[in-house]
Amino acid sequence: MHFIVIIALVGVLAALAAAGFFMVRNKQGTRNMARALTVRIGVSVALFLFILLSWKMGWIEPSGLPVQQR
């Protein structure tokens, strides 16, 4: 499970780096930066939905932060 989340986060960072590269290069008439940002948003939304589905199916459980009782 952790492996899938790590791969998705690396994909998000790679798409963000590609968008930055295309922004710096900036050739007239290309839509590469917009396409890379669209991929980043799609992967982020898919990751969120996967985590939500995993929680609903019982594959993962929220651990929360430890609360100290006083």
C-alpha positions as CSV (number, residue, x, y, z in Angstrom):
1,M,0.0,0.0,0.0
2,H,2.8,2.4,0.9
3,F,4.5,1.6,-2.4
4,I,1.5,2.8,-4.4
5,V,1.3,6.1,-2.5
6,I,5.0,6.7,-2.9
7,I,4.9,6.0,-6.6
8,A,1.9,8.4,-7.0
9,L,3.7,11.2,-5.1
10,V,6.8,10.8,-7.2
11,G,4.5,11.0,-10.3
12,V,3.0,14.3,-9.0
13,L,6.5,15.7,-8.4
14,A,7.7,14.6,-11.8
15,A,4.7,16.3,-13.5
16,L,5.3,19.4,-11.5
17,A,9.0,19.4,-12.5
18,A,8.0,18.9,-16.2
19,A,5.6,21.8,-16.0
20,G,8.4,24.0,-14.6
21,F,10.8,22.9,-17.3
22,F,8.2,23.6,-20.0
23,M,7.5,27.0,-18.4
24,V,11.2,28.0,-18.6
25,R,11.6,26.7,-22.2
26,N,8.3,28.4,-23.3
27,K,8.1,27.8,-27.1
28,Q,5.3,29.6,-28.9
29,G,2.2,27.5,-29.6
30,T,3.0,24.6,-27.3
31,R,0.6,23.4,-24.6
32,N,3.1,21.1,-22.8
33,M,3.0,23.1,-19.5
34,A,-0.8,23.0,-19.3
35,R,-0.7,19.3,-20.2
36,A,1.8,18.5,-17.4
37,L,-0.2,20.5,-14.9
38,T,-3.3,18.6,-15.9
39,V,-1.5,15.3,-15.4
40,R,-0.4,16.5,-12.0
41,I,-4.0,17.4,-11.0
42,G,-5.3,14.1,-12.3
43,V,-2.7,12.0,-10.4
44,S,-3.4,14.0,-7.2
45,V,-7.1,13.5,-7.4
46,A,-6.7,9.8,-8.2
47,L,-4.4,9.4,-5.2
48,F,-6.9,11.1,-2.9
49,L,-9.7,8.8,-4.2
50,F,-7.5,5.7,-3.9
51,I,-6.8,6.6,-0.2
52,L,-10.5,7.3,0.4
53,L,-11.5,4.0,-1.2
54,S,-8.8,2.1,0.8
55,W,-10.1,3.5,4.0
56,K,-13.7,2.6,3.1
57,M,-12.7,-0.9,2.2
58,G,-10.8,-1.3,5.4
59,W,-7.4,-1.8,3.8
60,I,-6.0,1.1,5.9
61,E,-7.0,2.7,9.1
62,P,-6.4,6.2,10.3
63,S,-4.0,6.3,13.2
64,G,-4.3,10.0,14.1
65,L,-2.0,11.9,16.4
66,P,-1.4,10.6,19.9
67,V,-3.4,12.6,22.4
68,Q,-2.0,12.9,25.9
69,Q,-4.6,12.7,28.6
70,R,-4.0,15.1,31.5
